[in-house]
Amino acid sequence: MSPATKEIVLENNKVIPEIFGSQDLNLKLIEKKFNVRITTRENQIKIKGEPDTLDAVENLFLQLEKLHETDQSVENGDIKFAIRLMAENPQADLKTIFSERIAVSPKRGFITPKGPSQHQFIQAVKADDIILSIGPAGTGKTFLAVAMAVEGLLKRRFKKIVLVRPAVEAGEKLGFLPGDIAEKIHPYLMPLYDALNHMMEENQVRHLIEDGAIEIAPLAYMRGRTLSDAFIILDEAQNATKEQMKMFLTRLGFRSKMIVTGDITQIDLLKKSDSGLVHVQNLLQKVDGIQFINFTEKDVVRHELVKKIIKAYDQSNSENSNP
């Protein structure tokens, strides 16, 4: 099929710098992702490529223009995610996805979902009290959960945030590590500190921790507690045993939300079948008030190479399991 040409006219000149990007970097990304050639003159855009692709690119431009005409204008980084998303799923509705906004702090402003799965995750957290979010690294599972926790705390929907991780990973026992308990668990909990510091000023995070409004602790410390008026997150849940998972889920108190995140391809337990996260996938799948949100490599929001690496490993694991 010979290449075709389509011309688009953007009616709002004010949106052009945002959509095109600095030095037309966004246009170059569109050319790469959709395999088209783009030339522009003021608000006129000429696209050359396969007919089906031209329709998808036109849809992308028109959706981005509509976003900027409302109060849902998106940052340049989000535009790049929108381009990648539309290249993979031309039927995606950007307005619906970017309509969700998590207000974390003046430092970070708003956090918006980067795709349908993240949008679905936010909707699920608003609707139910226990959400299990399962998928590969880099899909934003923990980051989004922490963002919603921060928003809930700052808007006084919850009195505290409780961030939890299994403290035993890669076969290391806390008893064999040097230092007191705080020093021992700190390396395991760093990703949670990183997420908090990304959303708030470091001194604000420190004050909230000192005041007890934010608690970061190993999973074992949850035993015997009831957590009410709290937003609770269990990260790296694939490394929680069946007994630990039951213990954690039953800590849920009144007016609380509980988010469990993990990647069942990264289990560090001696027996993968001991993973509590694998176990609850079947056990709790049909329980009302609990939702499962599954992410795939298509939802990765890190460097594009991360997505390719995860896909390669998934294909290798599939081939090894089906000789």
C-alpha positions in Angstrom: 0.0 0.0 0.0 1.4 3.3 -1.1 1.9 6.1 1.6 -1.0 8.6 1.9 -1.0 12.2 3.2 -3.4 13.9 5.7 -3.5 17.5 6.8 -4.7 18.6 10.2 -5.4 22.1 11.4 -5.1 22.9 15.1 -7.7 25.6 15.9 -6.0 26.7 19.1 -2.6 28.2 18.4 -1.8 28.4 22.1 -1.5 24.6 22.5 1.0 24.2 19.7 4.2 24.8 21.8 3.0 22.2 24.4 2.0 19.6 21.8 5.0 20.0 19.5 7.5 20.1 22.4 10.8 21.9 22.8 12.6 21.8 19.4 9.7 19.6 18.1 10.8 16.7 20.2 7.3 15.4 20.6 6.7 15.5 16.9 9.9 13.5 16.4 8.7 10.9 18.9 5.3 10.7 17.0 7.3 10.1 13.8 9.3 7.3 15.4 6.3 5.6 17.2 3.9 5.8 14.3 6.4 5.5 11.4 5.2 8.7 9.7 6.7 11.9 8.4 5.4 15.2 9.8 5.9 18.7 8.5 4.3 21.8 10.0 3.6 25.3 9.1 2.1 27.4 11.9 -1.0 25.5 13.0 -1.1 23.3 9.9 0.2 19.7 10.2 0.9 17.4 7.3 1.3 13.7 8.0 2.6 11.2 5.5 2.3 7.4 6.1 0.1 4.4 5.9 -3.7 5.3 5.8 -4.6 3.5 9.0 -1.7 5.1 10.8 -2.7 8.6 9.6 -6.1 8.2 11.3 -4.4 7.2 14.6 -2.0 10.2 14.5 -4.9 12.6 13.7 -6.8 11.1 16.6 -3.8 11.7 18.9 -3.4 15.4 17.8 -7.1 16.1 18.2 -7.2 14.5 21.7 -4.2 16.4 22.9 -5.7 19.6 21.6 -9.0 19.0 23.5 -7.1 18.2 26.7 -5.3 21.5 26.5 -8.6 23.4 25.9 -10.0 22.2 29.2 -8.5 22.4 32.7 -6.9 19.0 32.1 -3.8 20.4 30.4 -1.0 17.8 30.8 2.7 18.2 31.3 5.3 17.5 28.6 6.3 14.2 30.3 2.6 13.1 30.2 2.4 14.0 26.6 5.2 11.6 25.9 3.4 8.9 27.7 0.2 9.8 25.8 2.1 9.3 22.5 3.5 5.9 23.5 0.1 4.9 24.8 -1.8 5.8 21.6 0.9 4.1 19.5 0.1 0.8 21.3 -3.6 1.4 21.7 -5.0 3.9 19.1 -8.5 3.6 20.7 -7.3 4.9 24.1 -9.3 7.8 25.5 -6.8 10.3 26.8 -9.5 12.5 28.4 -10.7 9.7 30.6 -7.2 8.6 31.6 -5.9 12.1 32.4 -9.1 13.2 34.2 -7.9 11.4 37.3 -5.5 13.6 39.3 -3.9 12.9 42.6 -3.0 16.1 44.5 0.1 15.3 46.6 1.8 18.6 47.5 2.9 22.0 46.1 6.3 20.4 45.3 4.9 17.8 43.0 1.5 19.3 42.1 -0.7 16.7 40.5 0.1 13.1 39.6 -1.8 11.7 36.7 -2.2 8.1 35.5 0.1 7.0 32.7 -2.3 4.5 31.1 -5.5 2.6 31.4 -4.2 0.2 34.1 -3.1 3.0 36.3 -6.5 4.7 35.8 -8.2 1.5 36.7 -6.1 1.2 39.8 -7.1 4.7 41.0 -10.7 3.9 40.4 -10.4 0.7 42.3 -8.8 2.4 45.3 -11.6 4.9 45.4 -14.3 2.2 45.2 -13.1 -0.6 47.6 -11.1 -1.0 50.8 -8.6 -3.7 49.7 -6.8 -3.6 46.4 -4.2 -6.1 45.3 -2.0 -4.7 42.5 0.1 -7.3 40.7 2.6 -6.8 37.9 6.2 -6.2 36.9 8.6 -3.6 38.2 8.3 -0.1 36.7 4.5 -0.1 36.2 3.9 2.5 39.0 2.1 0.2 41.4 3.9 1.4 44.6 4.3 5.0 43.4 0.6 5.5 42.7 -0.4 3.8 46.0 1.9 6.1 48.0 0.6 9.1 46.0 -3.0 8.3 47.0 -2.0 7.7 50.6 -0.3 11.1 50.7 -3.3 12.8 49.2 -5.6 11.1 51.7 -3.4 12.1 54.6 -3.1 15.8 53.5 -6.8 16.0 52.9 -7.4 14.4 56.4 -9.3 11.4 55.0 -6.9 9.3 57.0 -5.0 9.9 60.2 -1.9 8.1 59.2 0.0 6.2 56.5 1.4 2.8 57.2 4.0 1.6 54.7 5.1 -2.1 55.1 7.6 -4.4 53.4 8.8 -7.9 54.1 12.2 -7.3 55.8 13.7 -10.6 54.6 14.7 -10.6 51.0 17.3 -12.4 48.9 17.9 -14.9 51.7 19.2 -12.4 54.2 18.1 -12.6 57.8 18.0 -9.5 59.9 19.8 -11.2 62.8 22.9 -11.6 60.7 23.1 -8.0 59.6 25.1 -5.4 61.6 23.5 -2.5 63.6 20.3 -1.9 65.5 16.9 -2.8 64.1 16.4 0.7 62.5 19.7 0.4 60.7 18.9 -3.2 59.6 15.5 -2.5 58.1 16.3 0.9 56.5 17.8 -0.5 53.2 14.7 -2.7 52.7 12.4 0.3 53.1 14.4 2.8 50.9 12.0 2.6 47.9 9.2 3.7 50.2 11.2 6.7 51.5 12.2 7.5 47.9 8.5 7.6 46.8 7.6 9.9 49.8 10.5 12.3 49.2 9.5 12.5 45.5 6.1 13.8 46.5 6.8 16.0 49.5 9.7 18.1 50.9 12.2 15.9 52.8 11.7 17.9 56.0 7.9 17.5 55.7 8.3 13.7 55.4 10.7 13.7 58.4 8.2 15.7 60.6 5.3 13.4 59.6 7.3 10.3 60.5 8.4 11.9 63.8 4.8 12.8 64.6 3.7 9.2 63.8 1.5 10.3 60.9 3.7 8.2 58.6 5.0 4.8 59.7 7.4 2.7 57.7 8.0 -0.7 59.1 8.8 -4.4 58.3 5.9 -6.7 57.9 6.6 -8.6 61.1 5.8 -5.5 63.1 2.1 -5.6 62.0 1.3 -8.7 64.1 -1.4 -8.1 66.8 -2.4 -4.7 65.6 -5.6 -3.2 64.3 -5.1 -0.3 61.9 -8.1 2.1 61.8 -8.3 5.5 60.0 -5.2 4.5 58.1 -4.0 4.1 54.5 -1.9 0.9 54.6 0.4 -0.3 51.8 2.2 -3.7 51.7 4.9 -3.5 49.1 6.9 -6.4 47.6 4.1 -8.7 48.8 5.3 -11.6 46.7 7.8 -12.2 49.5 5.2 -12.5 52.2 4.3 -16.0 53.2 0.8 -17.3 53.2 0.7 -16.9 57.0 2.1 -13.4 56.8 -0.4 -12.4 54.1 -3.3 -13.6 56.2 -1.9 -11.7 59.3 -1.5 -8.5 57.3 -4.9 -8.5 55.6 -6.7 -9.1 58.9 -5.1 -5.9 60.3 -7.6 -3.8 58.4 -9.6 -1.6 60.8 -12.5 0.8 60.3 -12.3 3.7 57.9 -9.0 2.3 56.4 -7.8 1.3 53.0 -5.3 -1.4 52.3 -3.2 -1.7 49.1 -1.0 -4.8 48.4 1.5 -4.6 45.6 3.9 -7.2 44.2 5.4 -9.0 41.3 4.9 -12.8 41.3 7.8 -13.2 38.9 10.2 -11.8 41.6 9.6 -14.2 44.5 12.7 -14.5 46.8 11.2 -17.2 49.1 12.9 -20.6 49.0 9.6 -22.1 47.7 7.7 -19.9 45.3 4.5 -21.8 46.2 4.8 -20.3 49.7 4.1 -16.8 48.4 1.0 -15.4 50.0 0.4 -13.1 47.0 0.2 -16.1 44.7 -2.1 -17.9 47.2 -4.6 -15.0 47.5 -5.0 -14.6 43.8 -7.3 -17.6 43.8 -8.5 -17.5 47.4 -9.9 -13.9 47.4 -10.6 -13.3 43.7 -14.4 -13.4 44.2 -14.7 -11.6 47.5 -16.8 -8.5 47.4 -14.9 -5.3 48.4 -11.6 -6.7 47.2 -10.3 -5.9 43.7 -7.3 -7.3 41.8 -5.6 -5.0 39.3 -3.1 -6.7 37.0 -0.3 -4.8 35.2 1.8 -6.1 32.3 5.0 -5.0 30.6 2.8 -2.7 28.4 2.2 -0.6 31.5 5.9 0.0 32.3 6.5 3.8 32.8 10.3 3.7 33.2 12.9 3.8 30.4 11.6 2.0 27.3 14.3 -0.5 27.5 12.8 -1.8 30.8 9.7 -2.7 29.0 11.7 -4.7 26.4 13.8 -6.4 29.1 10.6 -7.5 31.0 9.1 -8.8 27.7 12.2 -10.8 26.9 12.3 -12.4 30.3 8.6 -13.2 30.1 9.0 -14.9 26.7 12.0 -16.9 28.0 10.1 -18.1 31.1 7.2 -19.1 28.9 9.5 -21.1 26.6 11.2 -22.8 29.5 7.8 -23.8 31.0 6.6 -25.2 27.7 9.5 -27.2 26.2 
